[in-house]
Amino acid sequence: MASYDFTRLRRLTIIHNVVQVGLLGLLMFMAYNFMLAFAKYGMSGLFVKSFIMAVAVQLICMYPAWWLAGKDVEVEVETSLVGVTPEQLVALRRRRLLGDIWKLSALGAFVVFIFMSPSVEKGRAASLFLSVSYYSFLLVAITYFQCFNFIAKKRRRELA
């Protein structure tokens, strides 16, 4: 039976938990700021609508986040196998790099969308699009980290 050293995977789950707490704090901060912006322009009803739209985007992106987290966990589990050869490590690094490229692509798409959105001064409805894009990005990122931690914990239990 193969033996595993899950030290790196445990550390990653702890780091992901800390990042989730930070992202939740940022989500609450941005929600408060957008709530104030909506109240300033007399559009308080759009605050709830923007959050509902962001949750819808999160649900659409949930399967890709789950899939990517699963692939990343599998790479980490294979890396933590005791006695991995240097050739196998090179192949695992390539797979890890591919996952990182996917994550950076998603991050880039959100960043470009947010920066390309018009400012609030150009139109009141712009704050709706900005809030939905901010909330969506933060919710999808939190979803990825939660999926990663859940799958990692499940795989560690299976292999222990």
Summary of the structure (lengths in Angstrom):
residues: 160
radius of gyration: 19.2
end to end distance: 10.6
largest distance: 65.0
contacts: 449
relative contact order: 0.19
helix: 85%
strand: 1%
